[in-house]
Amino acid sequence: MVTYGQMGYIVHIKDLDMRELSKTAPGKDIKEIFNGERRRILDIALVGGSVLSKHRAAEPITVLCLSGSGTFRAGSDLEDSQKLVPGTLITLETGVDHEVVGEPAVRILVTRFKDN
């Protein structure tokens, strides 16, 4: 369960640890940091060339690269690609196949926007 403090209109979810990722031990780490009525936010780290395999989201998403580098691929044959470096922000519509590869390691913040 996510805990957060609410101050009037602002909801402080979390202070993210923005340190660089270790690039040696392969693996993936997916943490849900917020799950609200209209959006869900995930902190995803892919290390050592790990892959978040081809999948699709049932809602629109945004992807913000926090650290490291990698590649985001999209399309039925993953034919469209975008290099991920710190600060890269992309958006993807509902139902589009996509995958993410850490090259060698990447940390992304994914926001999934829910329909009501």
Backbone as a printed PyTorch tensor [residue, N CA C, xyz], in Angstrom:
tensor([[[  0.8350,  -1.1790,   0.0000],
         [  0.0000,   0.0000,   0.0000],
         [  0.8780,   1.2390,   0.0000]],

        [[  0.5190,   2.2090,  -0.8060],
         [  1.2600,   3.4540,  -0.8980],
         [  0.7500,   4.4060,   0.1710]],

        [[  1.6720,   5.0190,   0.8800],
         [  1.2750,   6.0400,   1.8380],
         [  1.7610,   7.3820,   1.3220]],

        [[  0.9730,   8.3960,   1.5150],
         [  1.3440,   9.7330,   1.0770],
         [  0.6400,  10.7490,   1.9510]],

        [[  1.1990,  11.9300,   1.9780],
         [  0.6070,  13.0050,   2.7650],
         [ -0.2020,  13.9270,   1.8740]],

        [[ -1.3250,  14.3790,   2.3490],
         [ -2.1580,  15.2820,   1.5600],
         [ -2.1820,  16.6350,   2.2410]],

        [[ -1.9080,  17.6750,   1.4540],
         [ -1.8760,  19.0450,   1.9630],
         [ -2.7880,  19.8860,   1.0870]],

        [[ -4.0450,  19.9330,   1.3570],
         [ -4.9450,  20.7370,   0.5360],
         [ -5.0390,  20.1690,  -0.8630]],

        [[ -4.5530,  20.9220,  -1.8450],
         [ -4.6260,  20.5160,  -3.2520],
         [ -3.4480,  19.6660,  -3.6940]],

        [[ -2.3510,  19.7470,  -2.9860],
         [ -1.1350,  19.0320,  -3.3710],
         [ -1.0830,  17.6910,  -2.6610]],

        [[ -0.7820,  16.6430,  -3.4280],
         [ -0.5810,  15.3260,  -2.8370],
         [  0.8880,  14.9660,  -3.0310]],

        [[  1.6420,  14.9260,  -1.9410],
         [  3.0480,  14.5420,  -1.9990],
         [  3.1050,  13.0190,  -1.9460]],

        [[  3.5480,  12.4150,  -3.0250],
         [  3.5540,  10.9590,  -3.1210],
         [  4.8210,  10.3830,  -2.5180]],

        [[  5.9680,  10.8830,  -2.9680],
         [  7.2310,  10.2760,  -2.5670],
         [  8.3810,  11.1580,  -3.0320]],

        [[  9.4910,  11.1170,  -2.3190],
         [ 10.7390,  11.7110,  -2.7810],
         [ 11.5410,  10.5750,  -3.3990]],

        [[ 11.7190,  10.6100,  -4.7170],
         [ 12.4140,   9.5370,  -5.4260],
         [ 13.9200,   9.6200,  -5.1980]],

        [[ 14.5640,   8.4720,  -5.0980],
         [ 16.0130,   8.3790,  -5.0140],
         [ 16.5390,   8.4920,  -6.4350]],

        [[ 17.2390,   9.5590,  -6.7560],
         [ 17.6550,   9.8340,  -8.1290],
         [ 19.1020,   9.4290,  -8.4090]],

        [[ 19.6940,   8.5930,  -7.5510],
         [ 21.0620,   8.1530,  -7.8020],
         [ 21.1360,   7.2840,  -9.0550]],

        [[ 22.2900,   7.2690,  -9.6670],
         [ 22.5350,   6.4400, -10.8510],
         [ 22.4230,   4.9670, -10.4880]],

        [[ 21.9480,   4.1600, -11.4280],
         [ 21.7820,   2.7210, -11.2170],
         [ 23.1140,   1.9910, -11.3460]],

        [[ 23.2680,   0.9030, -10.6060],
         [ 24.3880,  -0.0050, -10.8280],
         [ 24.1360,  -0.6810, -12.1730]],

        [[ 25.1580,  -0.8280, -12.9850],
         [ 24.9700,  -1.3720, -14.3270],
         [ 25.4570,  -2.8060, -14.4550]],

        [[ 25.7440,  -3.4630, -13.3530],
         [ 26.3620,  -4.7850, -13.4430],
         [ 25.3820,  -5.9420, -13.3090]],

        [[ 24.6490,  -6.0350, -12.2270],
         [ 23.7660,  -7.1870, -11.9940],
         [ 22.4760,  -7.0430, -12.7980]],

        [[ 22.2320,  -7.9770, -13.7290],
         [ 21.0200,  -7.8740, -14.5300],
         [ 19.7650,  -8.0760, -13.6810]],

        [[ 18.7090,  -7.4340, -14.0970],
         [ 17.4370,  -7.6120, -13.4180],
         [ 16.4810,  -6.4780, -13.6740]],

        [[ 15.2500,  -6.6540, -13.2010],
         [ 14.2540,  -5.6000, -13.2820],
         [ 13.6270,  -5.3960, -11.9240]],

        [[ 13.3100,  -4.1600, -11.6690],
         [ 12.6750,  -3.7910, -10.4150],
         [ 11.5110,  -2.8710, -10.7600]],

        [[ 10.2960,  -3.3100, -10.4560],
         [  9.1010,  -2.5360, -10.7660],
         [  8.3960,  -2.2280,  -9.4510]],

        [[  8.2580,  -0.9350,  -9.1610],
         [  7.6050,  -0.5090,  -7.9300],
         [  6.4220,   0.3930,  -8.2640]],

        [[  5.2720,   0.0700,  -7.7180],
         [  4.1220,   0.9610,  -7.8380],
         [  4.2810,   2.0180,  -6.7540]],

        [[  4.3170,   3.2940,  -7.1480],
         [  4.4850,   4.3360,  -6.1510],
         [  3.2030,   5.1290,  -5.9270]],

        [[  2.2120,   4.9540,  -6.8050],
         [  0.9150,   5.6050,  -6.6060],
         [ -0.1260,   4.8650,  -7.4200]],

        [[ -1.2940,   4.6510,  -6.8230],
         [ -2.4210,   4.0570,  -7.5380],
         [ -3.6690,   4.7880,  -7.0920]],

        [[ -4.0380,   5.7900,  -7.8760],
         [ -5.1840,   6.6280,  -7.5360],
         [ -6.3620,   6.3550,  -8.4460]],

        [[ -7.3630,   7.1560,  -8.2810],
         [ -8.6020,   6.9900,  -9.0410],
         [ -8.3940,   7.1740, -10.5410]],

        [[ -7.5240,   8.1050, -10.9500],
         [ -7.3890,   8.4240, -12.3730],
         [ -6.0210,   8.1250, -12.9730]],

        [[ -5.0530,   7.7390, -12.1280],
         [ -3.7270,   7.4280, -12.6620],
         [ -2.9830,   6.4790, -11.7450]],

        [[ -2.0260,   5.7870, -12.3510],
         [ -1.1470,   4.8610, -11.6430],
         [  0.2800,   5.2140, -12.0500]],

        [[  1.1880,   5.2920, -11.0820],
         [  2.5710,   5.6730, -11.3740],
         [  3.4920,   4.5360, -10.9490]],

        [[  4.3800,   4.1400, -11.8820],
         [  5.3210,   3.0440, -11.6580],
         [  6.7520,   3.5440, -11.8100]],

        [[  7.6270,   3.0760, -10.9390],
         [  9.0630,   3.3480, -11.0040],
         [  9.6990,   2.0350, -11.4580]],

        [[ 10.3060,   2.0410, -12.6520],
         [ 10.8250,   0.8090, -13.2550],
         [ 12.3200,   0.9590, -13.5330]],

        [[ 13.1020,  -0.0060, -13.0490],
         [ 14.5400,  -0.0450, -13.3260],
         [ 14.8490,  -1.3300, -14.0790]],

        [[ 15.5700,  -1.2040, -15.1880],
         [ 16.0280,  -2.3450, -15.9880],
         [ 17.5440,  -2.2680, -16.0380]],

        [[ 18.2100,  -3.2960, -15.5070],
         [ 19.6610,  -3.2660, -15.3540],
         [ 20.3080,  -4.4020, -16.1440]],

        [[ 21.4970,  -4.1390, -16.6760],
         [ 22.2820,  -5.1750, -17.3520],
         [ 21.6420,  -5.6880, -18.6280]],

        [[ 20.9940,  -4.8040, -19.3740],
         [ 20.3590,  -5.2110, -20.6240],
         [ 19.0050,  -5.8790, -20.4430]],

        [[ 18.4470,  -5.8180, -19.2400],
         [ 17.1270,  -6.4250, -18.9940],
         [ 16.0690,  -5.7810, -19.8730]],

        [[ 15.0220,  -6.5490, -20.1410],
         [ 13.9670,  -6.1220, -21.0570],
         [ 12.6160,  -6.1900, -20.3520]],

        [[ 11.8380,  -5.1510, -20.5180],
         [ 10.4210,  -5.1830, -20.1650],
         [  9.7440,  -5.6130, -21.4610]],

        [[  9.4550,  -6.9060, -21.5630],
         [  9.0250,  -7.5320, -22.8240],
         [  7.7750,  -6.8930, -23.4170]],

        [[  7.6070,  -7.1170, -24.6950],
         [  6.4980,  -6.5770, -25.4750],
         [  5.1670,  -6.7990, -24.7560]],

        [[  4.4320,  -5.6910, -24.5910],
         [  3.1300,  -5.7170, -23.9410],
         [  2.3510,  -4.4930, -24.4030]],

        [[  1.1430,  -4.3400, -23.9270],
         [  0.3640,  -3.1490, -24.2500],
         [ -0.4160,  -2.7130, -23.0210]],

        [[ -0.6620,  -1.4120, -22.9320],
         [ -1.4160,  -0.8580, -21.8100],
         [ -2.8520,  -0.5870, -22.2510]],

        [[ -3.7710,  -0.7710, -21.3330],
         [ -5.1950,  -0.5560, -21.6160],
         [ -5.5750,   0.9130, -21.5190]],

        [[ -4.5910,   1.7630, -21.2510],
         [ -4.8360,   3.1920, -21.1460],
         [ -3.6220,   3.9460, -21.6890]],

        [[ -3.7630,   5.2480, -21.9860],
         [ -2.6010,   6.0250, -22.4350],
         [ -1.5470,   6.0770, -21.3300]],

        [[ -0.2750,   6.1810, -21.7440],
         [  0.8240,   6.2630, -20.7730],
         [  1.7800,   7.3870, -21.1490]],

        [[  2.5430,   7.8360, -20.1510],
         [  3.7270,   8.6490, -20.4040],
         [  4.9000,   7.9030, -19.7940]],

        [[  6.0790,   8.1010, -20.3810],
         [  7.3080,   7.4840, -19.8980],
         [  8.3500,   8.5960, -19.7900]],

        [[  8.9050,   8.7590, -18.5840],
         [  9.9500,   9.7420, -18.3370],
         [ 11.1980,   8.9970, -17.9040]],

        [[ 12.3000,   9.1760, -18.6480],
         [ 13.5740,   8.5570, -18.2760],
         [ 14.2070,   9.3810, -17.1610]],

        [[ 14.4510,   8.7160, -16.0210],
         [ 15.0460,   9.3780, -14.8620],
         [ 16.5700,   9.2820, -14.8570]],

        [[ 17.0970,   8.1190, -15.2550],
         [ 18.5460,   7.9410, -15.2660],
         [ 18.9210,   6.7920, -16.1890]],

        [[ 20.2090,   6.7470, -16.5260],
         [ 20.7200,   5.6780, -17.3780],
         [ 20.3850,   5.8920, -18.8410]],

        [[ 20.3700,   4.7820, -19.5850],
         [ 20.0290,   4.8450, -21.0030],
         [ 19.3880,   3.5290, -21.4180]],

        [[ 18.5900,   3.6190, -22.4550],
         [ 17.8950,   2.4440, -22.9580],
         [ 17.1700,   2.7780, -24.2430]],

        [[ 16.3220,   1.8580, -24.6600],
         [ 15.5380,   2.0490, -25.8810],
         [ 14.0940,   1.6730, -25.6050]],

        [[ 13.1890,   2.5170, -26.0850],
         [ 11.7490,   2.2600, -26.0300],
         [ 11.3300,   1.9480, -27.4600]],

        [[ 10.6980,   0.8040, -27.6610],
         [ 10.2330,   0.4060, -28.9900],
         [  8.7220,   0.2490, -28.9610]],

        [[  8.0610,   0.6070, -30.0740],
         [  6.6000,   0.5110, -30.1380],
         [  6.1580,   0.1340, -31.5440]],

        [[  4.9380,  -0.3950, -31.6130],
         [  4.3450,  -0.8170, -32.8770],
         [  4.1750,  -2.3250, -32.8850]],

        [[  3.3620,  -2.8270, -33.7960],
         [  3.0660,  -4.2640, -33.8220],
         [  4.3260,  -5.1030, -34.0050]],

        [[  5.3080,  -4.5870, -34.7580],
         [  6.5950,  -5.2760, -34.9370],
         [  7.7250,  -4.5330, -34.2140]],

        [[  7.3520,  -3.6550, -33.2860],
         [  8.3130,  -2.8300, -32.5370],
         [  9.2190,  -2.0420, -33.4750]],

        [[  8.6160,  -1.5740, -34.5720],
         [  9.3770,  -0.9080, -35.6260],
         [  9.7360,   0.5430, -35.3230]],

        [[  9.0860,   1.1490, -34.3650],
         [  9.3470,   2.5450, -34.0070],
         [ 10.1900,   2.5490, -32.7350]],

        [[ 11.2840,   3.3090, -32.6970],
         [ 12.1100,   3.2990, -31.4930],
         [ 12.5280,   4.7040, -31.0880]],

        [[ 12.7730,   4.8470, -29.7850],
         [ 13.2150,   6.1120, -29.2140],
         [ 14.3010,   5.8140, -28.1870]],

        [[ 15.4430,   6.4540, -28.3260],
         [ 16.5190,   6.3320, -27.3430],
         [ 16.0710,   7.0110, -26.0600]],

        [[ 16.3150,   6.3660, -24.9300],
         [ 15.9820,   6.9280, -23.6240],
         [ 17.2540,   7.4150, -22.9390]],

        [[ 17.2770,   8.6750, -22.5780],
         [ 18.3430,   9.2880, -21.7850],
         [ 17.6510,  10.1500, -20.7360]],

        [[ 18.3440,  10.5220, -19.6540],
         [ 17.6780,  11.3190, -18.6270],
         [ 16.9880,  12.5490, -19.2160]],

        [[ 15.7070,  12.6790, -18.8850],
         [ 14.9040,  13.7940, -19.3830],
         [ 14.0180,  13.4570, -20.5720]],

        [[ 14.2540,  12.3140, -21.2350],
         [ 13.3900,  11.9260, -22.3610],
         [ 11.9910,  11.6670, -21.8370]],

        [[ 10.9950,  12.3130, -22.4560],
         [  9.5940,  12.1460, -22.0840],
         [  8.8180,  11.7730, -23.3320]],

        [[  8.1400,  10.6360, -23.2870],
         [  7.3390,  10.1930, -24.4260],
         [  5.9330,   9.8460, -23.9520]],

        [[  5.0220,   9.8060, -24.8960],
         [  3.6510,   9.4070, -24.6050],
         [  3.2330,   8.3520, -25.6160]],

        [[  2.3350,   7.4910, -25.2040],
         [  1.8780,   6.3980, -26.0630],
         [  0.3820,   6.2210, -25.8460]],

        [[ -0.3350,   6.0380, -26.9300],
         [ -1.7780,   5.8640, -26.8510],
         [ -2.1470,   4.4520, -26.3940]],

        [[ -3.3890,   4.2670, -26.0510],
         [ -3.9490,   2.9960, -25.5900],
         [ -3.7270,   1.8800, -26.6050]],

        [[ -3.3720,   0.6940, -26.1130],
         [ -3.3460,  -0.5040, -26.9330],
         [ -2.1900,  -0.6600, -27.9000]],

        [[ -1.1500,   0.1610, -27.7910],
         [  0.0020,   0.0580, -28.6920],
         [  1.0350,  -0.8790, -28.0620]],

        [[  1.4620,  -1.9030, -28.8140],
         [  2.5140,  -2.8060, -28.3350],
         [  3.7920,  -2.0080, -28.1080]],

        [[  4.5060,  -2.3340, -27.0210],
         [  5.7740,  -1.6530, -26.7410],
         [  6.6310,  -2.4990, -25.8080]],

        [[  7.9360,  -2.1930, -25.8010],
         [  8.8840,  -2.8090, -24.8820],
         [  9.9660,  -1.8030, -24.5570]],

        [[ 10.6840,  -2.0650, -23.4540],
         [ 11.7770,  -1.1930, -23.0220],
         [ 12.9850,  -2.0700, -22.7250]],

        [[ 14.1680,  -1.5990, -23.1590],
         [ 15.4200,  -2.3170, -22.9240],
         [ 16.3820,  -1.3820, -22.1980]],

        [[ 16.9920,  -1.8740, -21.1200],
         [ 18.0390,  -1.1210, -20.4370],
         [ 19.3560,  -1.3540, -21.1580]],

        [[ 19.9930,  -0.2760, -21.6060],
         [ 21.2370,  -0.4070, -22.3810],
         [ 22.3040,   0.5210, -21.8150]],

        [[ 23.0580,   0.1810, -20.8300],
         [ 23.0130,  -1.0740, -20.0840],
         [ 22.0010,  -1.0580, -18.9450]],

        [[ 21.6070,   0.1570, -18.4730],
         [ 20.6350,   0.2420, -17.3840],
         [ 19.8120,   1.5080, -17.5680]],

        [[ 18.5200,   1.4170, -17.2610],
         [ 17.6520,   2.5790, -17.3960],
         [ 16.6360,   2.5630, -16.2540]],

        [[ 16.2700,   3.7490, -15.8310],
         [ 15.2100,   3.9020, -14.8230],
         [ 14.1820,   4.8610, -15.3860]],

        [[ 12.9210,   4.4180, -15.4030],
         [ 11.8440,   5.2080, -15.9910],
         [ 10.6970,   5.3610, -15.0000]],

        [[  9.9670,   6.4370, -15.1710],
         [  8.7520,   6.6810, -14.4120],
         [  7.6020,   6.6050, -15.4090]],

        [[  6.7080,   5.6520, -15.2040],
         [  5.5840,   5.4320, -16.1180],
         [  4.3030,   5.8710, -15.4300]],

        [[  3.5340,   6.7140, -16.1140],
         [  2.2180,   7.1160, -15.6140],
         [  1.1760,   6.5120, -16.5470]],

        [[  0.2550,   5.7490, -15.9590],
         [ -0.8580,   5.1580, -16.6990],
         [ -2.1130,   5.9480, -16.3200]],

        [[ -2.7840,   6.5070, -17.3270],
         [ -3.9570,   7.3420, -17.1030],
         [ -5.2140,   6.5070, -17.2580]],

        [[ -5.9780,   6.3620, -16.1770],
         [ -7.1550,   5.5170, -16.1550],
         [ -8.3900,   6.2660, -16.6420]],

        [[ -9.2710,   5.5320, -17.3280],
         [-10.5800,   6.0770, -17.6710],
         [-11.4870,   5.9100, -16.4690]],

        [[-12.4320,   6.8030, -16.3450],
         [-13.4310,   6.6480, -15.2670],
         [-14.6020,   5.8710, -15.7410]]])
